[in-house]
């Protein structure tokens, strides 16, 4: 789904990523590599294969779109434990398969404790905001910036109600001054979004991205 974000066309992808067609740039946020590893080390049983599934989605996007650049909007790594073991090995192996692709990241709150990825991963780590294509790319949606922001951090999800039941799905959250991407990682959780007047939510529904009806202004108590 193609939207206008502060005058810049952005395509919202069902793979929970965003595409800047003019610059051929792929945006993802909140991979949280190593989170499952951290939980397992604490004795919490979590599903296996989440890292492989995430990199599989990323590979398919790169194969379909042939981007010039990939930019991660923060929280590439989950914590200090991500710097060792299977998570960083998987990242380095994935990077070796896309050596011609420029990859940059904007540091997020988890990256502050996890640290930048090691040089073998070939990922340039930058502080927010990163000005790109007329946008301010950042991790925190409320990062001070002079132009429209594209961010992550929130892991937005929305509840869709049917006649019988309801489901919770990842979503893109468009606000007057920012676009918040859903978490790209497989094991990240989510924060339910209740859009306010002037905001729009786009739900990831299988292989599609659909606009969720926006709230209507409530009439005043006197009916005017």
N, C-alpha and C positions, 0 to 999 in steps of 0.2 A: 504494500500500500504506500503510495507516494503522498507525502504531506508537505506543507509549507511550514518551515520552522524558522521564524524570524527572517523571512525572505529567502531562505536557502532551501532548495528541494532536498528532502531526505526520504529514502525508501525504508519503510519498516518491514523487517523480514521475520517470517514465522520461526526461523531458527533462533530468535531472540537476539538479533543483531540489527544494526542500522547501516545503510549504504549511502555514501555521498557520491552520486553518479558523476558530478562535474569533475571531481578530483580522483575518482576511482579509489576511494578510501573506505575501508571496512572498519566499523566501530563495534566493539564489544565491551562489556563491563562485568566486573565481579565474577571472575573465574574461581577464585578461592581454592587454588590448587593446594592440596595437602590437608584440606579440612577433614576429609574422610579418614586419612591416615592419623590425624591428631585424635579423632574420636575413637578409633580402634585402639590406639595406644592407651587411652583412658578406660578401656574396657567396654566401650559402647558399641554394640553390633550395628554396623551400617552396611548397606548394599555394596557389593564389589563391582568393579567395572565402570564406575562413574567417570573417572578420568579418561578412559579410552573412549567412552561414548561422547564426551565433550569434544575431544580432539577429532573424533570422527565427523561431528557436525561442522567443526571449523574447516576440516579438509574439504568437505563437500562444498562449503561456501566459497572457498578459495578456488576450487576447481571450476565452479559455475561462473564466478564473477571476474576472476583474474585481476584482483586488486593490485594497485601499485603500492599500497601501504595498508598495514593493519595497526590500529591504535587501540590500546586497552585503556578503558577509563577507570583505572584503579582497582585495587584488590586482586591483582594477579595471583599473589601468594596469600595464604591464609594466616600464617604465623611462622615463628622461627623454625619449627620442625619441618616446614616445607622446604627448607634449604638443604635437606639431606634426605636420602632414601628415594622411594619410587616416584614421588611427585616431581622433584627437580630432574630426575633421570628422564621421565616422560616428556617434560618440557624441552630438555636439551635434544632428545631424539626427534621430537616433532619439529623443532627449529632446524635441525640438520636437513630435514626433508623439504624445507622452504627457504633455502639459503639466499635466494635472489629477492625474496620479499622483504621490504623494509618494515620493521616492527618497532613501534614505540609504545611507551606506557606513561600515563599520568599517575603519579603516586596517590594511593588512597590511604585510609586510616589503618587498614591491616598491613599495608606495605611498610608503614612506619615501624612496626614491630618485626615484620618478617625480613625486612631489608630488600635491597634491589636484587634482581636475579643475577647469578654469576656471569662473568664475561662469556663463558662458553655458550650461553643462550642467545647472545647477540641481540639483546633487547635494550634500547636506549630508554633510560628512566628519567622522567622530567617532573618538575613541580608544576602544580596547577596555578593558573589556567594556561592551557596550550592554545594559542590562537591559530585557527586553521579554517580556511574556506569561509571566512566571515563569521565563524562560530568560536565560542570559548569552550574548549573541551576540558572537562574537569571531573573529579570524582564526586565531590559534594555538590548537590543541586543549588545550594545557596552561596557557592563560592563567589566572592565579589568579582564582577566582570562588567565591562562596558558594552558587551554585545550578548546576543542570545546564547544561552548555555546548553550544552548537551552533557549529561552526567549519568552516574549510576548510584551506588551506595544504598538506595532504598530497598531494592529487590521488590518492586511493586507487583502486586497480584490483585485481581478483581474477582468478586463473586458473581457468577452468572446464574440466574434463577430460571428454572423451567417450570412446567406445570406441576411436576411431582417432586423434583429434587433440585439441588443446586450444586455447582462445582466451583472450585477456585483455580484460576489459571493465571499464568504470567501475563503481564501487560506492559504497554508503553504508556507513560503518563505525560501528556502534553499540557503545559501550563503557559500562561502568557509570556513568560520570560525564559522558559526552559523546557527541555525534553528529557525525561528520565527513562533510561533503558532498563529492561528487565535483566535480572542476573543471567549471565550466560552459562555459569556452572551448573552442574547437575545436582549438586548436594548443597543447596544454599538457603532453603527456606524462603519465606516471602512476607511482605508487610501489606495488609489489605488497604487498598486505596478507595477512598470515597471522594470522587471528584466534586469540586465546588463549581459554582457558576463561573463560566469563562474558561473552564478546563475541559479536557477531552481525554478519554481513556480508549486505547486500542488493545483489544484482547488477542492473545495468541490462541487460536482455535484450530488445533491440528496443523494442517499445512497452510492455513490462512491467517491473516490478521484482519480483524473486524472491528468496526467502530461501535463502541457501547453507547447507547443513548445518553446524552448529556442531561444533567439535572436542569429543571426549569426553575426560574426565579419564583420564590414563594410570594403570594400576595400579602400585602400588609394587613394588619388586623382589621383595619377599617374597610378592607375590600378594594383599595385603590392600588 
